[in-house]
């Protein structure tokens, strides 16, 4: 049962984080009327891309929209942050289960 909870918590935390970061970034670009928004996933396929690519959706999003060193740095930074948040959530689950 513990393994199933770990998988479920990991998926929920990871997916929520991915949706939050990508949608926040797209809305920020929309407010700034940034032309890079045109390279982002269309809203109709964004959810499929996030679910399908999983944690790889973050680097893909930033590399697609930025196409620069800044995009690469954002991709690395947000992916590392996602992994940190997921690790903390799983550590909390382990602490709660023991």
C-alpha positions in Angstrom: 0.0 0.0 0.0 2.9 2.3 0.8 4.3 2.0 -2.7 1.0 2.8 -4.3 0.7 6.0 -2.1 4.3 7.0 -3.1 3.4 6.7 -6.8 0.2 8.6 -6.4 1.7 11.4 -4.3 4.6 11.7 -6.7 2.3 11.9 -9.7 -0.1 14.4 -8.1 2.7 16.7 -6.8 4.7 16.5 -10.1 1.7 17.1 -12.4 0.3 20.0 -10.3 3.7 21.7 -10.2 4.1 21.3 -14.0 0.7 22.7 -14.8 1.2 25.6 -12.3 4.6 26.6 -13.7 3.7 26.3 -17.4 0.4 28.0 -17.1 1.8 30.8 -14.9 4.6 31.3 -17.5 2.2 31.4 -20.4 -0.1 33.9 -18.7 2.9 36.1 -17.8 4.0 36.1 -21.5 0.4 36.8 -22.5 0.3 39.9 -20.3 3.6 41.1 -21.7 2.4 40.4 -25.2 5.5 38.3 -25.7 5.9 36.8 -29.2 7.5 33.7 -27.6 4.0 32.7 -26.5 3.4 31.6 -30.1 6.0 28.8 -29.7 4.2 27.4 -26.6 1.9 24.5 -26.8 -1.6 25.5 -27.8 -4.1 25.4 -24.9 -5.9 22.5 -26.6 -2.9 20.2 -26.4 -1.0 21.7 -23.4 -2.6 19.1 -21.0 -1.7 16.2 -23.2 1.9 17.4 -23.5 2.2 17.9 -19.8 0.7 14.5 -18.9 2.5 12.7 -21.8 6.0 14.2 -21.3 5.8 14.3 -17.5 8.7 16.1 -15.9 10.3 16.6 -19.3 7.5 19.0 -20.1 9.3 21.7 -18.1 12.5 21.7 -20.1 10.7 21.3 -23.3 8.4 24.3 -22.6 11.3 26.6 -21.7 13.5 25.5 -24.5 10.6 25.8 -27.0 9.6 29.2 -25.9 12.9 30.8 -25.1 15.4 29.1 -27.5 18.3 30.7 -25.6 20.7 30.2 -22.8 18.1 31.8 -20.5 15.6 29.1 -21.6 18.1 26.4 -20.8 18.8 27.9 -17.4 15.1 28.2 -16.6 14.6 24.6 -17.8 17.3 23.3 -15.5 16.2 25.5 -12.5 12.5 24.7 -12.6 13.2 21.0 -13.2 15.5 20.9 -10.2 12.8 22.8 -8.2 10.2 20.3 -9.3 12.4 17.3 -8.2 13.1 19.1 -4.8 9.3 19.7 -4.2 8.6 16.0 -5.1 11.3 14.8 -2.8 10.0 16.9 0.1 6.5 15.6 -0.5 7.7 12.0 -0.5 9.7 12.5 2.6 6.6 13.9 4.3 4.7 10.9 3.2 7.3 8.6 4.6 7.3 10.5 7.9 3.5 10.4 8.1 3.5 6.6 7.4 6.0 5.7 10.0 
